[in-house]
Amino acid sequence: MKTGDLTDAFLRALAPARAPAPSPRPPPAAPSSPWPAAPSGKGRVFLSEYHVRKALTPGNRDLTIPKDAIVSPLALEWLALQGVRIVRSS
């Protein structure tokens, strides 16, 4: 082994590791419903106060929910205090 070889090996060991090339991003998912899925994909959706707060956009006075959704009493009270009207989708 020559001195130059030893120096090269030493400098390679001290050199910062190169970051791997970024993997291509998957295509964006289709917009989903703001509502939780019904248990096991069937049945009715239960909407809590958390769900309606999360789905309501500022300044909006109507909230469209699935027609067969069950809305918790606390969510109904909160919506009434905010002056938001529930619109059930058909």
C-alpha positions as CSV (number, residue, x, y, z in Angstrom):
1,M,0.0,0.0,0.0
2,K,1.3,3.4,-0.9
3,T,1.0,6.6,1.1
4,G,-1.4,8.1,-1.5
5,D,-3.6,5.0,-1.2
6,L,-3.8,5.4,2.5
7,T,-4.6,9.1,2.3
8,D,-7.4,8.4,-0.3
9,A,-8.9,5.7,2.0
10,F,-8.7,8.1,5.0
11,L,-10.3,11.0,3.1
12,R,-13.1,8.7,1.8
13,A,-13.9,7.6,5.3
14,L,-14.1,11.2,6.5
15,A,-16.1,12.5,3.6
16,P,-19.8,13.2,4.3
17,A,-22.1,10.5,3.1
18,R,-24.1,11.3,0.0
19,A,-27.8,11.4,0.5
20,P,-29.7,8.9,-1.5
21,A,-31.7,10.1,-4.5
22,P,-35.2,11.1,-3.5
23,S,-37.8,8.6,-4.5
24,P,-40.6,9.8,-6.8
25,R,-43.7,11.0,-4.9
26,P,-46.8,8.9,-5.3
27,P,-49.7,10.8,-7.0
28,P,-51.9,12.7,-4.6
29,A,-54.8,10.8,-3.2
30,A,-58.3,11.7,-4.4
31,P,-60.0,14.1,-2.0
32,S,-61.8,12.1,0.6
33,S,-64.8,12.8,2.7
34,P,-64.1,14.9,5.9
35,W,-66.4,12.4,7.7
36,P,-65.1,9.2,9.3
37,A,-65.9,5.9,7.6
38,A,-68.8,3.9,8.9
39,P,-67.6,0.8,10.9
40,S,-66.6,-2.0,8.5
41,G,-67.8,0.1,5.6
42,K,-71.5,-0.3,6.2
43,G,-74.0,1.2,8.6
44,R,-74.3,4.8,9.6
45,V,-71.6,7.4,10.4
46,F,-71.4,8.9,13.9
47,L,-70.3,12.5,13.9
48,S,-69.0,13.9,17.2
49,E,-68.3,17.5,18.1
50,Y,-64.7,17.0,17.1
51,H,-65.7,15.8,13.6
52,V,-68.0,18.8,12.9
53,R,-65.5,21.3,14.3
54,K,-62.9,19.9,12.0
55,A,-65.1,19.9,8.9
56,L,-66.6,23.4,9.4
57,T,-64.7,26.0,7.5
58,P,-64.5,29.6,8.9
59,G,-67.3,31.8,7.9
60,N,-69.5,28.9,6.6
61,R,-73.0,28.9,8.0
62,D,-74.1,25.6,6.4
63,L,-72.6,22.1,7.1
64,T,-73.4,19.3,4.7
65,I,-73.4,15.9,6.3
66,P,-74.4,12.4,5.0
67,K,-78.2,12.0,5.1
68,D,-78.1,9.0,7.4
69,A,-75.4,10.3,9.7
70,I,-75.9,10.3,13.5
71,V,-74.9,13.6,15.0
72,S,-74.0,13.7,18.7
73,P,-76.0,15.9,21.0
74,L,-72.9,17.9,21.9
75,A,-72.2,18.5,18.2
76,L,-75.7,19.7,17.6
77,E,-75.5,22.1,20.6
78,W,-72.2,23.4,19.4
79,L,-73.5,24.0,15.9
80,A,-76.6,25.7,17.2
81,L,-74.4,28.1,19.3
82,Q,-72.3,28.9,16.3
83,G,-75.4,29.5,14.2
84,V,-74.6,26.8,11.7
85,R,-77.4,25.0,9.8
86,I,-77.1,21.3,9.1
87,V,-77.8,20.3,5.5
88,R,-78.2,16.6,4.9
89,S,-77.0,15.3,1.5
90,S,-79.3,13.3,-0.6
